[in-house]
Amino acid sequence: MSDTGIISIAGYLPRRRLSRKAIVAANQWANPALASLGSGHRTICAHDEDSLTMAVEASRACLARATGFAPGLVQFASTTPPFADRAGSVLLTEALTLSPDIRCADAGGYLGCGAGALIDALDGGRPALTVASDKRAARIASVQELSFGHAAAAVATGTGDLIARFVAAHCLSVDFVDHYRSTGARTDYVLEERWVRDEGHMKIVPQAIAALLDKAGWAIGDVRHVAIAGVSRATLRLIARTCGIDEDRLVDPLDAECGNTGAAHALLMLCHALETAGPGEKILLLNVAQGAQGLLFETTEAIAERRAEGTVRAQLDAGLEDDNYLRFLSFGEQIEVDWGIRAERDNRTALSAFHRHRRTITGFVGGLCTACGTRQFPKGPCCVNPDCRSFDTLVDEPFQHKVGRVRSFTEDWLAISANPPLMYGNVGFDDGGVVMMEFTDFEPGRLGVATPVRSVFRIKDRDPKRLFHRYFWKAAPADMKGAG
């Protein structure tokens, strides 16, 4: 058995859950068949979230559970990156304030990129952080609009304190086209479901499972948790019968409560499996995409000491239900809202200034005065303490992990916001420092003085002329109760 494996793993699900009933109610006039698919919810990004911001949140949770872990490789896997030519992995590394002396790689192009990147990380053996994230769009009134979801998952791999040892991997590469999205297209073209099931999944998956198990010398009955991503729930049951898999060994595909999350889904299901697994249990992970990408793991004794907070289950239970279908379309930029004259402004980014200050902006790094101990943001050349005012005494002080409390706030219904009202105010951090910040993930009327907040990496603004996204940190509820 390999000495390489999983050190830590975490998923991130956006807080908002769109009721499928709301999608059906809005579109049933055009497609009555949608009525049979109207149960449950799907995860949706807020107006200031995308595949990169979700990747940052999943990575922060993953690294928080891996004390002392220093990756030599960071991989960002997504079929929906915010930039076609700008390395998301590098931006992710800077947002996490990791060392710049690190190899970064982006993966994409098909829904197997997340599982494939994880295989590459485990085969390479070096300490690696692999993050898969997708914010997939679907045609209005399509089945995919109900079945897709948004999410991210991050995996820290290497040697040392493993919660699961890597046993074997196997890839079956078949150009079976169940869907595709051409360059420049926003949404997928999807093939007929029965043909996909009979000619694709039912021929590919059993073959891939058999080859994977053969590499480890395992029988299917040895495996306690079987996670298969990329197939429908009905097809999953058929696969289980064909391959002799007891249904109680199948990992919940999570489709009912969050939807299929694309490149992130296999890693999200693996995270869910490890959160419920005990020591010494075998896990099979198979992602179905232009063939199949399979991995085998066996949990260690260390998994019993894994912390339970922030699990996939806990995030699903803490979701904020949203039945506003038009808001969902607006968040996804599928309809254009007239925000009035105030929105007619140029949002050009001064990239030279951004480059000089990117550690402050992307990493949310402020300053600590070594003369008096005052913390401040931004760092600046001079201490802001009126009793100190020392120059050249400030060192870097990360702010992104600090707990803060609202000191003042405004809910501004006149300012331009993709999700009115625009909420902003002063946040005082528990160990010092006050920052003027935007608030996010709060519903109107939920903010209050002394409300505890945490910092999250979000989209600050979009430049529609130059198609550039600016990112910064915002204050969000410190627990799961602030938005509901």
N, C-alpha and C positions, 0 to 999 in steps of 0.2 A: 504494500500500500504506500502511496506517495506521502511524503512529509509536507507537501504543499496542500493548501486548502483555504477555507473561508475563515477569516479572523473576525469579521463583523459584516453585518448586512442590515439595510434599512430601506423602507419604502416611504414614498411621499404621495399622499392623495390630496388634491385641492379640497378645500373645505366645502365648496358649493356642490350640491347634488341636484341635478335637474330631474324632476319627476318625468318619467316616460309618459304618464298620462297627459302632461302639459304638451308634449310633442305631438301626441296622437290628437288631442283636442284641436290643435292648431292646423293639422294637416290631413285629418281624416276625410275632409271634403274632396281632397285630391287623390288620396290613396286609402280607401276604406279598409284594406287588408292590414293596415298598421294597428287596428284595434286589438288584434290578438297578441301584440307585443307591448302592450301598455302597462305592464306591471314592473315595479322596481324603479331604480334610479340609475343615473350615470354620473360620473364625476365630470365637472367642468371647471376650466381655469377661470379665475377672476380676470377682470379687465387688464390687470397689470402682471399677469403670469404667462409664461410660455415654457417651451421645453427646457430652456436654459435655467430659468428661475427655479423650476421644479427640480432640476438636477442639482442645483446648489443646496436646496433644502434636504433632499435625500442624502447628499454627501455629508452635510453637517451632522445629521443624525447618525450616519454610519461611522464617521470619524470620532464622534463623541463616545462611542462604545468600543473604540479601539485605542486605548491609552498608549501613547508613545509610538503609534504607527506612523511611519514616514514613507509614503509611496515613492517609488522610483519611476513609476509610469502612471499617467492619468489618461483614461479613455472616456470619451463622450460619444455615446451611440444614440442616434436619432434619425428617423426619417423625416422629421419636421424641425430641423435646426433653424434658428432665427436668421442665420446668414448662410448663403450658398458658398461664399468665399471669405470666411473669417473663422479661425479655429475656435470652436466652442470649448474645446478642452483647455486651451490656453486661458480663455476668459474665466472658465470654471476654476482653474488653478489660482488665478489672481483673486477671485472672489473668496476663495477659501484661505487666502494668504499663505499658500504653500511656497516652498522654495522655488525660485525660477530655474534652479539647476535640476531640471526634471524633464523626462521625455513625455510629450503630449501627443495624442493621436485621436482623430475623429473617425467614426465609423458610421456608415449609413448605406442608403441605396436599396435596402430591403428589410423586412420585418425580422429577419434573423440576425441583424447586426448586433443586438444586445447580447444574445446568447453566444454568438460567434466571438465577440470581444472578450467575454468571460472565459471562453475556451483558450483564446490566445494568451490571456493573463495567466491562467493556470499552467499552460504548457511552458510559458516563459520562465516561471518560477520566481521572478523578482517581485518585490512588494509592489502591488498595483491597486489602484482605485479605478473600478470600472462602473460607469454610470450610464444607464439607459433611460431615456425620457422621450415621450411623444405627446404632442398636442395635435392629434389628427382631426382634419375637417372632413365633413361629409356633405353630400348634396341634401338640400332641404327636402323634407318629406321622404327621404330614403330610409331603408331598413338600417343602414349603417349609422344614420344619425341617432337612432335609438341604441344601437349595440356598441358603439365606440365609447371610450372614456379617456380621460387625461390622467397621467400619473408618471412617476419616476421611481427608480430603485437603484441603490448603490451598493457595491460589494467590495470590501477590502480583502485582498488575497495575499498570500505569502506563506511564510513558515513561522513557527512559534506557537502562540496561544490560539490554537484552532478550535472553532466550534464544530467544524465539519471537515473531514479529510477528503481530498479529491481522489477518486478511485480510477475513473476512466472517462474518456470522451469519444464520441463518434459522430461524424457528419455524413449525411447522405445528401448529395447535391443533385437535384432534379429540377430542371426548368419547367416545372408545372405551374401554369399561370392561372391562379384562382382569382387574382385581381392585379391591377397594375395602375401606376400613375405616371404619365409621360412628363418629361421635362417641361416645366412651365404650367402644368395643370395643378389645380388646387385640390381636387378630390379624386378618389379612386374610381376606376371602372371595374365593376364586380361581375364575375361570371355566375352562371346558374348554380344554385346551391346543391342540388342533387348530383349534378355532374361532378362538381368539386369533391363531394363526399365519396362517390363511388369510384371515380377514375383517379382521384388524387389521394385524399387522406387515407382511405381504407387500403390502399396499396402501398403507400409510402410509410405510414406509421408502424404497422406491424413489422415490416422489414427493418426499420431503423431500431426499434426496441430490441429485436432479436440480436442484431449485430452489436448493439451497445452492451447488452447483458453478457454476450459471448466473450467480450473483451475482459470482463471482470470475473468470468466463471460463475456468475450468479444465475439463479432461477428467478422468475418473476415473483414467485411466492416468498422469496427472501426480502423483497422490497416492501417497506412499511408505508412509504409516501410516494405516490406516483403523480407528478405534476406535468400535465400536457397542455401547452399553450398554443393557440392559433387554430383551434377547432371549435365547433359549436358544442353546446352541452349535449345535444342529441347524438352527435357524432362521437363525442367522448364516451358516452354509455355504450355505443356500438363497438368502439375500439376495445373497451374494457371486456366485453363479452368475447370478442374475437381473440384477445390476447390472454384471457384467463386471469384478469385482474379483478379482485373483489372490489365492489363499489365503495366499501368503507375505507379502502386504501387510496382512493382518488382524492387529490387535493382540490378543495373548492376552487373552481375556475374564476370565481369572483365576478362573473358576468352579470348577475342579478343586481348587485349593489354598486358596482363601479363601471362595468362595461369592459370591453377589450381595449387594453391600453397600448397596443401596438408593440413597438420594439422593447418597451419596458415590461411587458406582461409576463414573460417567462421569469425574469428576475424578481418581479413582484410576487409571483406564485411561489418561487423558491423561498423568498423571505417569509411568506405566510406559513409555509411548511416548516421551516426552521423554528418559527415562533411557537409552534405546537409540538415539536418533536422532543423526544427524550434521548438520553445517552444511548449510544450503540445502535441507532436505527439507520436503516439504509434508505436513501432517497434517490429517485430517478426523476430527472428533469428533461423534458423533450419539448423543443420549440419547433413548430411546423411552419416553414416558410421556404419556398423553392427547394423542397426537400425537407430535411430535418436536422436539427442541431441538438445532440443529446449529451448529458453529463450524469455521472453517478457520484454520489457522496455517501459518507458514513459519519454520523455525528459522534462527537467525543464527549467525555465526562464534563467538559467545560460548558457545554450547552445548558446544563442544569443551573448554572450561575448567571445566565443571561438575564438582563433586566427586562421587565415586562412592559414598561411604559413606552408609549409611542408606537405600539404594534400596528400592523395593518388592520387588525380587528378593532382596535381602539379608535383608529382614525375613521373607519367606516361608521362606527357607532356615533361618532361626534360630528358627523356631517351636518351642514346647514341646508335644509330643503329649500329649493327655489323652483317656483312654478311659473316664472316669467320667461316665456319662450322668446319673446322679442329681445329681452335683455341678453339672453344667451347668444342670439344671432348678432347682436351689436358687439358683444365682447369678442366674438370670433371674426369680426369685420366682414360679416356676410350681408349686412344691410348698412346703409349709410344714414346716420342720424344728423339732422340739421341742428348744430349746437349754437347757431347764431353768429352774430358779427364778432363776438369775443374770440371765437375759434379761428378767425382769419388772421393768423399770425405766422411768421416764419420760424420754424423750429430748428434752424441750422445749428449743428454742433461744431464748436471750435475744437477740432481734434488735436491741434497742437497743445492747447491748454489742458485738454483731457489727458493727453499723454504725460504731461508734467505732474498731474495730480491724480493719476489713476489709482495709486495705492490708497489715497484718501477716499476716492469715489467708489472704486470697485471693491476694495478690501475693508472699507469703513474703519480705517486706522487713524486714530487721533494722536494726542500727545500726553506725556506724563512729565511734569517738571521735576527734575532730580534735586532741585534746590528746596522746594517747599512741598512736593507731593501732590500738587494740583493736577487734575485730569481735565483735558479740554478737547473740543473738536470744533474746527480742524486744528491741526497741530500748530502751525504758525511758528514764527521765529522768536516770539516773546511770550512769556507766561502771562495769562490773563488775570491772575490773582493780584488785586491792587496793592497788596502788602508785599508782593515779591517783584513782579515786573522784570524778572531776570531774562537775559537774552542768551540764546544758544545753550539752554539747559534742558531742552525737551527731547525725550526719546519716544520711540513708537509705542503706542498704547492701543491695542485692538479693542474695538467697541462692539463688534457684532455679537459676542456671546454674553454681553452684560444684560442684567435685568434692569429695566427702567420703570418709571412711574410718570403718569401724565401730570404735568404741572399746570398747563393751560391748553385749551383746545377751541377750535372753531369749526362749525359745520356750515360751510359756505355754499349756498344754493345758487349763487350768481357766478361763481368762478367756473371755469371750464374743467370738466371732469368726465371721463368715459363712464363713470359710475357715480352720479351725483348723490349727495353733496360731496364736494371736496373737503376732506377732513385734514386738519393740520394743527400743529401747536408745539409747545415746548415739552420735552421729555427730560426728566432728571434721572440720572443713573445712580444706582444704590451706592457705588463707591466713588462717585464724583463725576462731574461733567454734565452739562445741559446742552441739548441739541434741538434745534427747530426741525421737525420732521413731519412728513405726511403720515397719516394713519391709514391702514388697510385692513380688510376683513372684519371691520366693525359695521354693524347696521346702524342707521340713523337713530339717535337717542340712546345709544349704548355706551358712549364715551362718558367718562367722569373724571374729575380730579382725583389723583392717587390710584387710578386704574393701573394695574401692572401690565407691562408690555414687553415684548421681545422684538428683536430686529430681524427682518426678513429681506432677502434680496429680490427686488421687483423691477419691472419696467417703470422708469421714471417718465419717459415721454417717447413719442414716435415722430419721426420726420417723414411725412408722406411724400415729399418732393424727392428726397434723396434715399428713401427707404432705409433709414438708419434708426436703430433703437438705442436709447440711452437707458442705462440701468443705475439704480442707487438703492439704498436701504430705507425701509419704511418700518413704522412701529405697528405691530400686530398684537392681538390678544396673547397674553402670556400663557393662558390655558385654553381649553376647548370650549369655555363657556362664554367668551366675550362676544361671539358673533351671533349667537342664537337668540 
